[in-house]
Amino acid sequence: MNDPVAADTGADLDPDVAAETAPRTALTGELVEEIRRRVFDEAGFMRLTQVARYGGQMHRASLRPVQLKGERRFQAETTEGGRMAVRNLAAVDALPALGRLLEQRGARELHLVTASGDLHIRITRKGKTLLSRSKPLAREVDEAPAHDHVKRQPLQAFDADALLRVTGIADTDGRIKATMRGKYDQVNEFLRLFDPLVEGRPAGAPLLLADCGCGKSYLTFAAYCYLTRHHGLDVQVRGIERNAELVAAARHMAEALGVAQDVQFLAEDLATCRLAENPEIVMSLHACDTATDEALARAVEWGSRAILCAPCCQHELQQEMPGGGPLRAVLRHGILRERLADILADTFRAQILRILGYRVSIIEFVSVEATARNVLLRAEAGVKAGQPQAVSEYLELRDFWQAKPWLETRLAGQLEKHLTRMEG
């Protein structure tokens, strides 16, 4: 194809899926004909996506209409082993490419989205075909939307429709709810943080992820889907939440999404919960007050390689902050005292992690329009614990404020040898 606009990557809709042991299950002729008709002949075709796992890797292929130089084209996108390729096809080329996609066999899921309604097909490993259709719809869509060069969001890197509906971020028609736009943006920006952590990771290497204080579990499910469906990784997730009602709701969502075997929830207190294996990555999104510190402490105790933690409020340190001295004018104002306490609490947390052998950065992971709590601590293990500069900076800051951070008390066993050596 001589298309100067197309990305000449060789992407097509037929990845190499020659799996000798896969069930020889194909779509029926009626389903194949319906899909072809709705893609090429029916007004309002929006997107077709197929996801399958072969040879221990995730294979994703999608097709959508685009407008290029005034002509209707079809953008074919494939993702294999976390690598994405895109190609823009004329209808004459898209037709046989779609045919090869529909002729594939084995376990997979196929999702067709059009203005008139959705068609979802799941073929199980045992060869059973499960079919579901949405109610009749009347969506208003652009028949050939302009080619989009804007960087895609992580939740657009895979078929996230079911995820967004089940978690309540999107409505039944797949539109992001106005009241959930901030949460949608938060989750997207948080997911980007996983990219450098898993870059180059072998697809078959198991990854255990813990979400501490998972709450309503938006991020829990999004992280699992992003890492498995976009990066093609073998992931297990454990959500820890002491609110039994939230855990029951999360378990129900896991069943609805068909991921209950891999995404499990514990209705336990984070401080006392026990996991069969130590998680490699710990994440925590807006766990209130000392729950953030507890998440950091458990990550240290588990020996986790990476920590992604967006703190929430911090009242413990506010109560210890002195009210006099040269900062009296600042500390007498409640809102300024609260903001200063937040800054200090996160600084203490970062320094403690540095003392214990983590590289730490504090970033704004999302715009303030999405949430005022937009600060995130990103930590990766890999440096020598107890480095003198990290210890001295911590002690000077702690002594100046005449406060003992809650996290220091919580991790006294790990910190004592480093702090006493410097104090002595």
N, C-alpha and C positions, 0 to 999 in steps of 0.2 A: 504494500500500500504506500503510495507516494503522497503522504499528507504532512506538509511542513509543520502543522500545528501539533500533530500527534507526537507523544513521547515514544521514540523508537526503542522501546524496551523489549519488544517481543512478547509482551503480555498477551495472554489470550484467556479464554474462559475454560480451557481444558488442561488443568495442571496434571502432571504425571502422577496418576493415582493407581498405578498397576499394583494392586494389593492381592496377592494370590489367594489369601485366606478370607478376603472380604466376601460376604454373601452376594450371590449373583442376582441382586434385586434391582430391577429397573422400574421406572415410572410406566404406568399404563399408557397405551396409545391415546386414550381420551384425555388424560392429564397433559401429556406432551402437546397435543393439538390445542387444548385450551390455553396453555401458557404461551405458545407461539402466537396464537390469535390475539391475546390480551397485550402482548408486548409490541407487536408490529401493526395490528389492525385496529385495536380498540383505542379510542381517545382516552387520554388520562393515564397512560403508563408512567409510573414514577420510579420504580426500582425493583430489581430482581437480585436476590442474594442467595448463595448456596454456601454452606459451611460443612466441612467434613474433616475427619482425622484419619490419616493414613501414615503408616511407617513411623508412628510416634510424633507426627507433626500435624499442626492445624493448617488446613487449606481453605482459603476463603476466596470466592469469586463473586463479582457483582457486575451488573449492567444497568446503566441509567441513561436517559436521553440528555443530550446537551446541544447547544447551538454554537456552531463554529463557522465564522465567516458567512453568516446568513444561511447556513445549511444545517439541517437536522442530522445529527450524528448520534452514535451510541458509545458511551465511555465504558470500556471494559477494565476492571481493576482486579488484580489477583494479589493475594498475600499468602506467602508460604514461609514458614519458619521465621516469621517476624519481618520478612522483606516484602516490600510492596512494589508492584509494577503496574503501569497504567498505559492504555492504548485507546485511541479514539478511532472508531470504525464507522464506515459508511454502512447503510442498511444491507447492501449486498454482501458485505463481509460479516456483519453481525449475525445474519441468519444462520450460516453454517456454524459459527462459533457457539451460538445458543444451542444448536442441535447437538454439538459435541458435549456441552454441559449437561443437557437433559438425558443423554445416553449413558452417562456414568452410572456405575453400580456401587453398591455397598452402603453402609450406614452414613446418613447425612441429613441435613435440614435445609429446606428450600423455602424462601419467603418471597412472595410476590405482592407488591404494593401498587395499587392503581386507584384512580379517582372513584371507581365504583365499589371498591372493597378489597380486602386482603385475602390471600390464599396462603396457608401455611401447611407444608408437607414435611413430615418427619419419618424417616425410614430407620428402624432400630437395627441393632447389631444382629438380631435374629431374623431380620428380613421383613418385619411387619411394617406396613405403611399406615401411618396415622395422619388423618386429613382433618383440617379445621378451616372454616371460612368465617370472616367477619360478617356482621350484619350489612345489608346494602348501604352504601355511603354515597355522598354527593360532594366530594372534595373539589375545591377550586384549585387547579394546578396549572403551571406553565408547561405546555406541551413539550417545549425544548428549552429548558433554562440555560442561561449563558454559562459558558465554561468558567468554572470557579477556580481561580488561582490562589484564593485566600487559604491560609494554613488551616487544615481541618482540625476539629476538636477531637480529643481521644474518644469520646462517646459517639463520634461519627466514623471512627476507624473500623467499626464492626457493626453488625446488625444488632442495635441496642433497643429496638422497639419494645420487645417483651420486657426487658429489664426496666425501662422507663415507665411502662404502664403498671407493672406489678408493684414497683416501689412507690407509685403515686406521683412521680415527677412529671409524667405526661398523662394526658387524658386518653379516653378510649380510641380517639382518632389519631393518636400519636403526637399530638401537639404539646409542647412544653407548657405547663400551666403558668399563668402569670405570677402566681404566688410562689412558684417553685423555681423561678428563673435564677434567683440568687444561689439556691442550692445546686442547680444544674451547673452554674459557672464554677462554684467551689469544687465540685466533684471533678469537673474537667481539668482544672488547674492542678488539683492534687494528683490526678492520674499521671500527668506529665512528669511528675517527680520520680515515677517508677522507671522511666525509660533508661536513664543512665545506670540505674541499679541492676538492671537485667540485661543490658547490652552485651551481646556476645555469649550469653548463657546458653549451654546446650539445651535443646528442646526437651530431652528426656530427663534432665536433672530435676528431681522433685524440689519444690519450694514450699515451705510452710510460712504462712503469714498470719499474724495475730492482730486483731483490731480490738484495742483496749477501750472499754466504754463505748461499745458500738452503737448504742442507742437505737434509732430506727433503721440502721444498717444500710443507708443509701450507699455509703462509701464501701462497705463490706462487699456487697454484691457487685458494685461497679468495678472494684479492684480485681475481683476474681474473673469477671467477664473480660476485662481489658487484657489481663495477663494471659489468659488461656486462649481467647479468640483472636486477639490482635497479635500478641507475641508468641502464641503457640506453646506456652509452657505448661508443665504438669504442676498444678497448684492446688494446695489444700489451704483453707482459711478457717480460723477459729475466731468467732466473735464472742467477746466476754462482756457480759452486761448483768448487773445484779437485779434489774427490774424484770421480774418474771413475765409480766404482761408483754413487754417489748420483745423478750426472747421468744415467747409463744408466737407473736406476730411474725418475727423474723423466720422462724422455722416454717411457718405456713407459706411465706414467700419463697423460701428455698424449695419447698415441694412444688409450688406453682411454676417455678423456673426450671425444675428438673435438675437441681444442683445439690440436693440435700446430702448426698454422699460426700461431696467435697467441701461444702460450706456448712459448718456445724456451729452451734451456738451453746454457750454455757451460761446458765442462770446462776452465777456465782459472784462473790466479791473478788475483785481483781487481786487484792492483797493475799488471798489465801487459795486461789484457784490453782489447780495442778494440770499441766498439759503432759500428754504422753511423750511428746518430743519438744525440744526447745525451738521456737520460731526463729527463722533467719532474719525476717523483717518484722518490725513492730510499728504499727501506725496508731494514731489517736487523733481524732478530730473533735476539738472543742469539749474535752472532758473538763468539767467544772472544778475549780479550786485545786485542792491537793490531789484530785484524781489524775490530773496531768502528771504530777510528780510521781504518783504510784505507777503510772504507765512507763515513765522513764526508768524507775527503779526496777521494775520487773524485766524490762529490756536488758538492763545491765546484768541482773541476776541470771537471766537466760543466756547471756553471752551473745545476744543478737548482733548480726553484722551491720544492720542499718536500722535507723529510727527516723520516722517521719511523724512529727508531733506538732499540731496546731493548738496551742494553749487557749484556755478560756479565761474566766475571771480568776483573780488571785486575792483572796481576803486574808489569808493567813499572815502574809508579810505586812499587810497594811496595819495590822494590830500591833506589830513589833516596831514599826517605824517611830523614831522619836518625834516629838512635836515641837521641840525648841531649837535653839541654835540658829545659824545663819539661814537655814531653809524654812524657818518658821512661816514666812510669808507665803511660801508655796504650799506647805503642808496643812495650813488652816483651811484651804479650799478642798472640799471633798472630791471634786472631779479631778483636780490636779494631783491630789494625793493618790487617787486610784490609778491614774495613768502612770505616775511615777513608780508605784508599786508593781504594776505590770512589767514595766521596763526592767526594774531591778530583779524581779522574780525570774524573768527569762534570761537575764545576764547571769545570775547565780546558777541557773540550770545548765546553761551552756558551759560555764567554767567547770562545774562539777563533772560534766561529761568529758571535757578536755582532760581533766586530771585523771580520769579513769580510762584514757586511751582512745578517745574518739576525736575525729576531725569534725568540727561543728561549724555550721553557718546558720545565720538567722536571716530569713528572707520574707518578703511580702509575696505570698503565693497566689494571691488573688486581689483584684481591685477592691478598694474600700466600699465601692457601690454594692458589691456582692455581700460583704460582711465587714463590720468594723473590727472583728477579730481576725485579721488577715495576716498575722505574723506566724511563721512556721520555723521550728527547729529541725534542721536536717543534720543527722549525725551518722558517720560511718566509722567503724572500728578500723584500727590499723596503725596507730602510733603508740609509742611507749608510754605506759601509765606513769604518773607521778613526776612529770617534767617540772623542774623548779619554777619556770616562768609562770606556768598555768597555776601552780599552787600559790605562789606569792601574790599574783594578781587577785586570786580569790580571797586570800586572807586579808589583804589590804582593803578590799571592797567590803567584806563582811565586818571588819573591825570599825571601819569608818561609819557604817550604818548601825553598829551595835545591835546587829540582828543575826539570828541563827536560822538559815533557811530550813524549811521542813524537809527538803530533799537531803540535806546533809545529815539530819537525824536519821532519816529512813535508810540511808546507805552508810551509816557509821562504820559498819564492819569493813566495807571496801575502802573507805576514805581515811580511816584513822591512821594507818601507817604512813600515808603521804603527808597528812596535815601535821601530825605530831613531830615528824622528822624536821619539817620546816619551822614549826613553832619553837622546837627545842634549839 
